[in-house]
Amino acid sequence: QSGAMKRAIGQISKGSKGGWIKVGVKKTDQMKAFYPAFLFYGSRKTGLRPRGNFITAALKNKREVVRDNIRAALKSSLVPR
Protein backbone atom coordinates (compact mmCIF):
# COMPACT_ATOMS: atom_id res chain seq x y z
CA GLN A 1 0.00 0.00 0.00
CA SER A 2 2.90 2.36 0.64
CA GLY A 3 4.73 1.48 -2.59
CA ALA A 4 7.98 0.68 -0.74
CA MET A 5 8.37 -2.71 -2.42
CA LYS A 6 7.71 -1.24 -5.87
CA ARG A 7 10.43 1.35 -5.29
CA ALA A 8 12.80 -1.36 -4.04
CA ILE A 9 12.67 -3.32 -7.33
CA GLY A 10 15.75 -2.65 -9.37
CA GLN A 11 19.20 -3.80 -10.36
CA ILE A 12 20.75 -6.18 -7.83
CA SER A 13 23.99 -6.94 -9.68
CA LYS A 14 25.51 -6.85 -13.16
CA GLY A 15 28.14 -8.63 -15.18
CA SER A 16 31.70 -7.36 -15.25
CA LYS A 17 31.32 -5.92 -18.76
CA GLY A 18 27.60 -5.18 -18.55
CA GLY A 19 26.59 -8.32 -20.47
CA TRP A 20 23.84 -9.19 -17.99
CA ILE A 21 21.98 -7.74 -15.03
CA LYS A 22 20.01 -9.30 -12.20
CA VAL A 23 16.77 -7.58 -11.25
CA GLY A 24 15.05 -8.17 -7.93
CA VAL A 25 13.86 -6.63 -4.69
CA LYS A 26 16.25 -5.13 -2.17
CA LYS A 27 15.29 -4.56 1.44
CA THR A 28 14.96 -0.84 2.09
CA ASP A 29 14.98 1.22 5.26
CA GLN A 30 11.19 1.56 4.97
CA MET A 31 10.67 -2.23 5.11
CA LYS A 32 10.75 -3.71 8.60
CA ALA A 33 11.09 -7.20 7.10
CA PHE A 34 11.90 -8.55 3.65
CA TYR A 35 8.29 -8.50 2.46
CA PRO A 36 8.83 -10.47 -0.80
CA ALA A 37 9.77 -13.47 1.35
CA PHE A 38 6.28 -13.37 2.91
CA LEU A 39 4.74 -13.38 -0.58
CA PHE A 40 6.91 -16.29 -1.73
CA TYR A 41 6.73 -18.52 1.37
CA GLY A 42 3.53 -17.30 3.02
CA SER A 43 3.08 -16.79 6.74
CA ARG A 44 1.30 -18.98 9.26
CA LYS A 45 1.13 -16.07 11.68
CA THR A 46 -0.84 -13.83 9.29
CA GLY A 47 -2.57 -16.61 7.30
CA LEU A 48 -0.94 -15.49 4.04
CA ARG A 49 -0.75 -18.34 1.53
CA PRO A 50 2.48 -18.84 -0.49
CA ARG A 51 2.21 -17.11 -3.86
CA GLY A 52 5.48 -18.02 -5.56
CA ASN A 53 7.81 -15.60 -7.27
CA PHE A 54 5.79 -12.46 -8.02
CA ILE A 55 8.50 -11.00 -10.28
CA THR A 56 8.34 -13.92 -12.74
CA ALA A 57 4.54 -13.75 -12.73
CA ALA A 58 4.66 -10.00 -13.46
CA LEU A 59 7.20 -10.59 -16.23
CA LYS A 60 4.93 -13.18 -17.86
CA ASN A 61 2.07 -10.67 -17.82
CA LYS A 62 4.24 -7.95 -19.39
CA ARG A 63 6.43 -10.21 -21.55
CA GLU A 64 5.67 -8.57 -24.91
CA VAL A 65 6.04 -5.01 -23.59
CA VAL A 66 9.37 -5.86 -21.94
CA ARG A 67 10.61 -7.66 -25.06
CA ASP A 68 9.64 -4.70 -27.29
CA ASN A 69 11.39 -2.24 -24.96
CA ILE A 70 14.57 -4.33 -24.92
CA ARG A 71 14.56 -4.69 -28.72
CA ALA A 72 14.05 -0.95 -29.18
CA ALA A 73 16.86 -0.16 -26.73
CA LEU A 74 19.23 -2.55 -28.50
CA LYS A 75 18.36 -1.17 -31.95
CA SER A 76 19.05 2.38 -30.82
CA SER A 77 22.27 1.51 -28.98
CA LEU A 78 23.96 -0.85 -31.47
CA VAL A 79 25.73 1.05 -34.24
CA PRO A 80 27.33 -0.82 -37.16
CA ARG A 81 30.96 0.06 -37.77
N, C-alpha and C positions, 0 to 999 in steps of 0.2 A: 504493500500500500504506500510505502514511503518512496519507493523507487530506488532504494539503496542497492539492491541486487542488480538491477538493470544497469546502474552506473558502474558497478564493479565488474561487469563483463568487458573483457578486453584482452590484449596481448599478454600472455603469460611468459612465453619465451620465443626465441627465434634462432634460426640456424646461423652458423658463423658468417656465412656470406649472404644471408638474407634469402636463402632458397626455400625456406619454410617458416611458418609461424604456428604457434600453438595458442588457441583462443580458449578462454575459460573464465571462471569466476574467481576473483581474489577476495579474501576477507578484508573488509574495510573497517575503519574506526567506528563507523555507524552501526556495524553488525556486532551484536553481542556474542553470537555463535555463527558458525559457518552454515548459514541457512540452506544452501544447496544440498548439503548432506542430509538434512531433514526431508527434502523433497525426494532424494534418491532412495534413502533407506527407510523413511517413515519414522514414526515416533509412537511408542506405546503410551507414553505419558500424555500426549495430546490427542491420540487416536488418529493421527495422520497416516494414511496408507502409503506404502512405497509407490513412487511414480516413475522410477527409472531416470534416465539422463534427459533432462528437459532441454538441454542445448541441442542434442541430436534430433529430438522431436521438433524443435523449432526450425532447425535447418531443413528437415524434410518438408515442412510446410512452406518454406521460403526458398526451396532448392533452385527453381528457375530464376528468381530474382537475383539470388546470390551468384549463380553461374553467369548470368548476363552482365552483372556488375564486374565480375572478375575478368570476363572476356573483354569488356570495354576498356578496363584499366590496362590490361596487357596490350591491346591494340594501340592504345595511345602512348604507352611507355616504350614499346619495342620499336627501334628505328633501324631499318636495314642500312648496312654500311657498304 
